[in-house]
Amino acid sequence: MYKVSDEYRASMKSSLRERAYIMLSFGLVNQEAQARARIEDGNFTRYSNTANLFGKKTDDTIYATLEQDFTKVDGSMFFLPRGTAVGGYYDTGLVSNNLISAGEFSVTINLNILPTDFRGITINFGENYPVDFDIVSDGGRTVEFRDNTSSEFTTEEVFEDTSKLTLVFYRMKNLHTRLRIYSIRFGYGLVYYNDSVMSSSLSSYVSPIGADIPQIDFTVTLKNYDKYFNVDNPSSAINFLETGQEMDIYYGYQLPESGEIEWIKGNHLLCSEWESDDYTATIRCQDVFRSMDTEYYKGMYNAQGRSYFDLAVEIMQAAGRTEYYIDPRLKHLYSKNPIPRVKCKEALQIIANACLCVLSQSRDGLIQIKSNFNPLATVSSNGEAPYSTVGSIMTNDTKDEYGSFAQGYTVVDGGMHFLPRNVGNANLNTGFVSSAQSGADGKFAVNPVLTVTQEAICMYYGIKLVFGHALPSGIVVRTYNTGNLVEEYTVTDTIQKDMVILHNFDDFDVMQIEFTGTANPYNRIVVNHFAFGDVTNFTMTKGGMTSSPKAIKQETVKEVIVPCYSYQTGNPEESLISEEVTVTAGEELTFYMGAASYGYRATLNEGTTGVTIIDQGNFYVTARFATAGTHQFEVWGHRYKIVERHAIVTLHNRGKTVKWSNPLISDMTMAQDLAEWIADYYSAGIEYEYTTRGNPEIDVNDIVYQENEFRDNMKVTIYRATLNFNQSFSGKITARRVEG
């Protein structure tokens, strides 16, 4: 759930909504040039780093130097280390050795590709940007730029038949200063708003139990002004559009009182295909998983076991992914079994499912493997009243409260209890009541603190606090990872009795919640419930639906069976590969197995010489051939015996049996945990489909309340969501009941 303001939330629930907006931003980037380009040697400072200029680097790391009007004393710059040794410097991008005032300075970019065409170039120069400079291509074109006023310079000039660019600089914004370049992008950005967007549709799907690969599809239809997107138009942007171009989608909503537009990041997707006619252009985008079709075949059995975290990192690297999030809990879960021969995205799905996680893509385009359950947690405090029961706040049941003489606390509606004369006999079901009481100013001598300790390190987006009749005036949340402070977050939301704090709490195992005061003086802190993970403050009301919910009762599941697979040796040697090959001397070829095997030996023409196995796994061998010619090549080896044991969870006396096979499960404890997790999903067996007024803040896999006339506070998991834009929002939801 995307965090939005209270004003936004209230207005979206009103019968009449304000105006909706959309903003699309995508860059026409020549991806081959971006990946292969390098800066040629030049007269740069010893602390320059030209290697990362073509990535996503920022200009927030700068060394202070004695240049005109350059060095700041506000703590934003760094001192250069003593000495002149190479290395040990921060990445400050490209920095010229000489001042530009000492003469013109040139930087040569080698694209390291055959001559190509690209449109536009974007260069981040930082605050001290060049004013006068030229861009010269080896294709024979020189473009002069004079009186530049942009620190992030962008041009839409087309460079044809180009493999090298030379940038020649003459004058900087501040005289007598060095040139600095922080990033270079071959291309430029296009931005479209309501006046250009005719319609769009964003559809997202994720399985709460990892049954399928996540999927996101986006389609937008743009007005084709002046035939800008016609492929026959030589200046058309569509000629420079490539599969895999990145698109950022933003949704906006006009707030009623201030008139400001509150923007919500929709997603970060990759363009897949496009089409146009004289009037419209349609662009389709999709998630990052669609491009992860490379087959992973290097799975290996490991008798000692490898952590699922290491397996996931290996798959990410094989798929060429460098930025991702993997739940640290996976570092302590192990599998002996090899990853089967599957696509990289399927391998990640298998890993996530085995560890009770969900594979997904964040709104920023980041691949995530996150736990989809709450690990066991305990709670303690730094002091509670004699009639307090701090441990009970982890359960979501009705709590009792004892009346007291605290200001504005006790109500006389029969909902409170009298304390017994002997406080030790106070045995009602109370929550946490602090021993500390605030003074006349509502402040404490020692602030009450709740400490929540998890059995595993996890990240959460949001916590829930349900208070009694006394409300705190301030809350500070601190998280720790193995004793180290991760974050200190001061809650700025309006504190309410039933409160959800939406904030991204990164990996932690201990959370401390400090209460800095009370709303009324002479009060204690009363907390009746605390939760994190599946917390929600969103209710899908009948007013937010534009159709009656269709309830689908799925087939009853009798039992869930999860096999545990044990790989055993002992099968006799057999011929695994027998093939006639024609090779040259020294040639290397890779052959793939259909089943997990081991103990390979290779022969050539029924002999043992002339071929060598240089690499191998349970599903492949790579052989080097010493002799050229046509040969009968054969690989001998053993197939693993695979033995199954079953973890079984029974749900009903009748119904179908679900056998959930995950090839990485090699431990009966993990098999049982997975069986119970899957069984919990199937226990409800009721899904809902309905159309809505559209809510950009909803994410798939969100747990929300859904209004139902027969069940109060019914929770559902949204696993499929569509958001349409046609100058206003509309949508469609498919959700599954959480509780049976």
N, C-alpha and C positions, 0 to 999 in steps of 0.2 A: 504494500500500500504506500503510495507516494504521499509524503507529508505535505499537507495543505493548510492554509490559514482557517481560523474559525469563521471568518467572514465568507470565504469561498464555500466552506462546508454548509453554512446556513443558507446561502443563496442558491446552491445547487439543489437543496431540498424544497425550495419554495415552488409554488404552483407556476409562477412565471419566471423564467430564467433570463439572465442578461445575454449579451452577445457572445458568441464563441469565435475563437480564432485558431488559425493553424499557421505554422512556419516550417518550411522545409529548407534544409541547408545541405548541399552536397557539392563535393569538389570534383572537378574534371581533372583528375590526376593521371599522368602517364606512369602507370605502376611499374613498368619494367625499368624506366629511367630512374624512378624513385628508389628502386631496390638496388640498382647497380652503380649509381653515380658515386664518384669520389672526387675529392679536392686534390689537384696536383700540387706538388711541392712548391712552397712559396716562402716569402720572408715573413714568417709568423713568430710570435713570442714563444718562449720555451714552455709556457703553460697553456698554449693553445691545444684544442682537441677538435680536429676536423672530421673525425670518424663518425660522429653522431649527428652531423648537421642535417641528415636526410631522414631522421626519425622524428618523434614527437617530443622535442626538447623545448624547455621554456627558458626565459631570460632572467631567472631568479637567482643565479649564482654568478657574482661579479667580484673580481679582485679590485680593491681600491688602488689607484695609481695616480701619479702627479701629472694629471692632464687638466687642461683648462675647463673650469666649471663642470667637473666630472665627479670627483669623489664626494660621497655623502658621509655624514657622521651620525646617522640615525640607526645604525646597527644593521643595515640592509646589505652591506658589503663585507668582504673578507680581506684579511691581511695576507699578503704573499708569504709563504714560508721562507726562512733564511736559506741562503745557499743557492746554487744554480744546478743542482742535480736534476736529471731528467726523471719525471714521474712524481707521484705523490701530490698531484694537484687536483683540485675539483674540476669538473667538466664545465668550462666557461665558454665553449664554442670556439670559433675562429677569432683571433685577435692579431691585428697587424703589428709587426715589430716596430715600424716607423710611424711617426705622426703623418697624417694625410697632408698636412700643410707643408711637409718637406718635399712634396712632389706627388705626382699621380701614383696610384697603387692598383695593382690588378690581381684578380683571383680567377684561376682557370678551373672550370668544372668539366671533368671527363665523364660522359654518360656511360661509357663502356658498353655501348650497344651499337648496332648498325645505324646509320643516319635515319632519324625518325622525325615525325611531325608532332608537335604538342602546342597546346594553346594556353598561354598564361604562365606566369611564374610568381610565386609568393615568397618573400624573404623577410624574416624577422630580424631587424637590425637593433632592436632595443631603443632606449630613450634617446641615445645620441646617434641619430640616423644620418646617412649621407644625403646631401641636398642635390648635388650634381654628379651624375655618373652615366655611363653607357653600358649597354649589354650587346656584345658582339658574338655572333654565331659563326661557326666554321662553314655554315651554309652560305655565308656571304652577306648576312644582314646585320646592320648596326642600328640599334634603337637608342636615341638620346633621351635622357630624363633630366629635366632641369626644375629646380625649385620644388623638390619633393618635400612633403610635410608629414609623411607617414612613417611611424616606427616599424609597422608591419606593412611593407610595400607589396602591392599587387598590381599586375598589369594583365590585360587580356590579349596582348600581342601574340600572333601566331609565329612560331619558329619552325620553319620547314627544313627538311633534309639536314638535320642537326645531330652531331655526335659530341660536340664540344661547345661550351659557352665561356666567354671571357668577360668578366665584370671589371670595368675600369672606373675608378673612383677619383674625383677631383676635389670635392669640398664637403666638409661635414657640418652638421648643425652647430656644434661647438668647435670653433677653430682650434688648431693645435691639439687634436685628439686622435686616437687610434680608431680604426675601423673594427667593429665587432659584428659578427654574424652568428645568430643562435640557431636558426633553422632555415631550410630551403625546401620548397615544395614545387614540383613541376606541374603547374595547373593553377586553377583559380576556383573560387567558390561561387556557386549560384544560390540565391536565397529567394524563396517565393512565399507570398502571403495570400490572404483571402482573395485579393483581387485577381490572382492568377490561378488559384486552385478551384477547379470546378467541383470536384468530389474526391474523397479518399476513403479507404477502408483498411483498418489494421486488425488482423486476426491473430490471436495467440493461443497456444495450447501447450500444456505441460501435464504429464501424468504424476499424481501425488505419490505413486509407488514406483515410478521409473519404468512403467510398462512399455513406453514408446520413446522415441527421440523427440525432444521438444521441437516445436515448429512455430515460426512467426512469418506471416506474409503481409505485405503492404502493397497496395495499389493506389496510385494517384493519377488523376486526369487533369492536365494543365491546359490552359488556353494557349494556342499556338500563335501568339502575336507575331505578325510580320513574317510568318513561316520560319520562325527562329529555329524550330526543331525539325524542319524538313531536311532529309538526308541529302537532297540534291542542292541545297543551299551551301555554297562554299564556306560561308561564315557560320554555319549552323553548329550549335553546341553538341548536337547529337553525333557529329562526326568524331568527337573527342571523348564520348562516353564509352566506358569500358565495363565489362562484367567485373563485379567486385568493387566498383566505386562505392565509397561510404556515404550514407545519407543519414542525417540527424533529423528527427521528427519532433516537433514541439507543439503542444496544444495550449491555447490561452483561453482565459475566461475573464470577462470584464466584471470587476467587483462593483456592487451597486452604489455604495456610499462614496468611495474615493474616485471611482471611474478608472482606476488603474487596472492593468491587465496582469493577472497572475498566470505565469507560464509554468507548464509541467512538461518535463522531458518525456516524450513518448517512447522513443527507442532509437537505437543506433544500428542500422541495417546495411546490407550490401545489395547494390543494384544487380539484378539478374537479367532483365530483358526490357525492351522498350519498343514502342511503335508510334507512328504519327501519321496524321493526314493534314489537310490544309487548315483545319480548325482546332484540332486537339492533339495533344501528345500524352501518351500513357506510359508511365514508368512503374515497373514492378521490382520490389525489393524483398529480401528474405534474410533469415537468420544466418549466423556464422556456421552452424552445424551442417548446412547444405553444401558447404565447400570442403567438408572434412571427410571426403570419400576415399582417401588413401587407405589401402588395406594394411593392417598391422599383422605381421606374420612371425614376429620374433619372440613369441611366448615361450617360456622355459619353465619346466617343473623345478621347484626348489624345495628340497626336503626340510630345510630349516625355516622356510617361509619368507616371503617378502611383504613389506607393509603395502597396504592398498594406496597409501600416499605416494610411495615411490613408483608403484605401477601407474598411477594416474599421471605423475610428472613425466614418466617415460612416454606415455601416449601423447601428452601435450607436445612434447618435443618432436615426436615423430610426425605430428600434424602441423608442425611449424608455429605453434602457439607459444608466445612468450609472456603474455599477461593473462592471469586466471586466478580463481580463488578455489582452494581445496580445503575442506574442513580439516583442521589439525587433528581431530579425533581419529582420522584415518592412519595417522602415524603409529597408532597402537593396535591396529587390526591387521591380521596377517592372512595370507593365502599361500598354500604350497602349489596350487594348480597353475598351469600355464594359461595365459590369455589366449582364447581361440583365435583362429584366422577370421577376423571380421574387420569392417571399416573402423577407423579411429573413433568416430562418433559412437559407434555401437559398443566399442570397448569401454568408453567412458560411461555409457549407460549401464553396462554390466557391473562396473566397479561401484557406481553410485548406488545401484539397487542392492548389492551385497552388503553395503554399509548403512542401509536404511537412510539413504540420502536422495535428494532430488537433483537431477542435472537440469540446468536452466541457463538462460542468457539474461544478464541484467539489462536495465534500460540503457546503460552505457556501452553495451555490446560485449561485456566481460563474461566469459564462461565460468559458471559456478557449480561446485559440488557442495551442497549444504545439507546438514542433517535435517530430516523432516520429522523429528521427534524431540521431546525434551528429556535430556539426561537427568538422572536423579540429583536432587539438590536439597541442601539443608539450610536453615536460617537461624541466626542467633542475633543477640542485641548486646549493647553495652550497658543495659539496665532496664528492667521492666518491673511494673507494679506487681504486688503479690498475687493479684487475681488475673494477671496477664498470662496468655499461652502463646508465645511467639511462634512455636512450631506449627500451630494450626493455620497460620495465614497462607500456607501453601495449598490448602484445600479450599475449593470454591463452594462452601456451604454457608448457610445463614449463621451469623455470629450473634451471640448475646452481648449486651452491654449493661454495665452497672452504672446507675446514676451517681453523680457526685456534685459537689458544690462549685465545680469549675464554671467560670463565667460563660453563660450562653450555651451550656452543654446539655443539661438534663431536660428531657421532654416529659410531659405528663399525659401521654396518650396511651399508656399501658405497654409501651414498647421497651421500657427499661426495667431493670431489676434493682431491688435494694441489696446492698452488701450485707452479709450476715455479720453479727457482732464479732465473731471469730473469723477474721479474713481468711484464715487457713482453710475454712470450710467452703470457700467460694469455688464451686466446681462446675459452673456453667461453661458452655462452649464459647469462650471469649477469644478474641484475636490478640494482637500486640497492643499493650498499653504501656507507655514509657513510664519509668519511675521518675524521670525529671519532669518538673512542671515549670511552665514559663512564668516570667515575672510580669510586672505592670506594662512593660514595653513589648511583651510578647516574645522576648528572647530567653534563651536558656543559659544557665551557667556552664553546662556541658551539653552540647547538642546530642539528642538521641540518634543512634546509628543502627541500622539493620545491616547485617552481613550475610549475604547469600553465597554459599559455596557449592559449586557444581562438581560432579564426579569426572567430568570431561570438559575440555576446552571447546567452547562454541562461540559463535557470533549470533546476535539476535537483532532484529529490527523492531524494537519496541518492548516496553514493559507496562504492566497494568498494576495500578494501586487502587484499592477500594478502602476509603477511610470511614471512620465512624462519624459521630456527630461533631467532632472537632476537626478542623482542617488546618494543615500546616500553612505557613506563609512563604516558605521557601524550601526548595529541595536541591541537593547536589548529589549527583551520581558519580561514583568513581569505580572504574573497572581495573582489575589486575590480572596479569598473565604470569603464572609461576612466580608470584611475589613482586613483579615489576608493574609499575603504574602504566596502564594503557591510555586512559583518558579520564579527565575530570570534566563532567558536563553539568552545567547549571541549567536547570529547567526554567524556561521562560514562558511556557504555556500557562494559561489561567488554571489555577488549581481547583479541581472539582472533587466532589465526593467519590464519583466513579470516574477514574482518570486513566487514560491511555497516553503514554509518552512515546511518540514515534520518533525514534532516533536510531542511527546505525551504530550499535555497540559492537565494535570489532572484537576479535578472539579474546576471550577472558575465561577464567575459571572462578574468580571471586568478584562479587559486586558489592559495594558498600553504598547504602542510601542514607544520606545525612539530612536531617530535618533542622533547618536553621531558625525556626520560630513557629509561632502559632498565629492564626488569623485573629483570634480573640485572646486577650491576656489571661493569665492564670489557668492555662489549659495544658493537657498532656497530648501527646501524639497517639492516636488510635488508628491502627491499620487492621482491617478485617480480612483482607485478601491481597496476595501478591502473586503475579505470574509473569512469565516472559515466553516468547516463542509464538504461540497461536493467539496472541492478544488482538483485539479488534475494538475499534470505536465506530465502526461503520455498520449501518443497518440498511439493507435493501428493502425499502418499504413498498407497499402497494402503490404509493404515489410515484415512486421511481420506476415502476414497471409500466410498460405500455401494452402488455398482454397478460392474460391470466397464466400463472405458472403451470406448465404441463408436468405432472409428476409421473415418473417412470419407475415402476417397481421391477427390479431386475430379478433374474432367476436366483432362487435361494441357493446358497453355498453350504453344503453339508460339512465339508472339511477342506483344509488347506494342507498340502503336502509339499515340503521343500526337501529335495535330495541333498545329501552331503556326499561329495565325490572323493574317492580315495584312489590315487594312481599307484599301481603296483607293477613291479617288474616280473619277469619270468616267462613271458611268451617266447617261443623259439624264434631264431633268426629267420628272416624271410626276405625276399626280393621286394623292395619298396618302390623302386623306380627301374624300369628297363626301357631304354630308348636309344634309337640310332641318332647320333649327332654328327654334324659336320662342323669342325672347329679349325681355328688357326693356332699355331704354337703360342702358348702363354695366355690363350683366351680364358676368361672366367665366366661361368654360367651359374645361375641360381635355379634350383628345382624345388618344388613345393610338395608337401605331404598332405594327404587328405585327412589323416588322423595323427594324434600326438605319438611320436616315435622317438627312439634314442639308440645309441650304440652303433653309429653308422660306420660303414666301410665302403669304399668305391672301387669298382673294377672297370677295366677297359679291355674289350675283346677277350673277356674271361680271364684276363691276367690282373695282376695287382700293381703294375707299374704304368706310368704314363699319365696318371691322374692323381690329384691331391685334393682332399677336402680342406678348405681354408677357413670356412665359417659354417656354423650350423646352429639350429634350434630345434625345438620339438616339431616344427612344421616346415622346415626348409634345410637345404644344404647348398653351399656354394663351392663349386669345384673348379680347380685350375687344370687345364689340359696342357701337357708338355709337348705333345706331338700333333702336328697338323694332319687333317684328313677326315675321313668318315669312319666312325667307330661305333661299336655297340657298348653303350655306357650303362652301368648298372650300379645301384646303391642298395646295399644290404643293411638290415637293421632289425630292431625289435619294436613292436607296437606295445604301448602301455595297456595293461588290464585296468579297467575302470570299474570300481566296486561302489555301489550305492548303499547308503543308509538313509532313513527317512525321519525327518522331524514332522510331526503331525499335530495340528490344532483342530479340534472338532467344534463346529459352530451350531449345527442343528442335527436333528434326527434324520432328516431327509433333504434331498437336493443334489446338486452336482458336486463333483470333487474337482478342485483346482490343484493341479500339479505345477508348481512354480520352480522351473529349473534354471538355476544360475550356475554356470560351469566353474566359477571361481570359489564356490563354497566348499571348503575343505575341513571345516571345523563344526562339530555338532552344536556347540553353543551358538555360533553365528547362524546356523541353520534354524535353530529353534527361535532365535530372536527375529529372523526374517519371516518365519512362518507366523509368528504372533503379530508382526507388523502388517503383513498381508491380510491376515484374518481380521484385524481391526478395521482395515479398509473395506472388506467385504461384509462386515457385520451389519452395516446400515442398509446397503443395497437399494437406496432410493436416490434418484437424480431428478433435477428440475431444469426445465428449459423455458426461457421467457425473453421477450425483448424489453429494452430499457430506454430511458431518456439519454443514456450515454454518460459514462463516468471515466474521464481520462486518468484519475488517480488509482484505479483498480489495477492490480497485477494478477496474472494467473498464479494459482497456488495460494492466494489470499484466503484466509478464513474470516468470514463475515457473518453477521446476524442477518437472517432472512425472515421478514414478517410472515407469520403463519397463524391463522385463526385458531388452530388446535394445539399449537406448541409455542410456548413463550420462549423467547431468546433462543430460537433454533439456529444452530451453527451449521454453515455449509462451507465447503471448499470449492472455490471457483477454479475450474481447471480448463475451461475454454471461454474465451471472451473476444468479442468483436466490437470495435469502436469505429463508427462511421462519422464522417464529417461532410456536411453539405450546407455550409454556412451556419449550421447548428449541429449539435451532437445527437447521436442515437446509437444503440448498441444491442447486443444479444449476449446472453449469459447461459452457460451450462455449468451447473454446480452439483455437488454430491453432499448429501447429509453426512455430518461428521459423527454424530452420536446415534446409536441404533434405536 
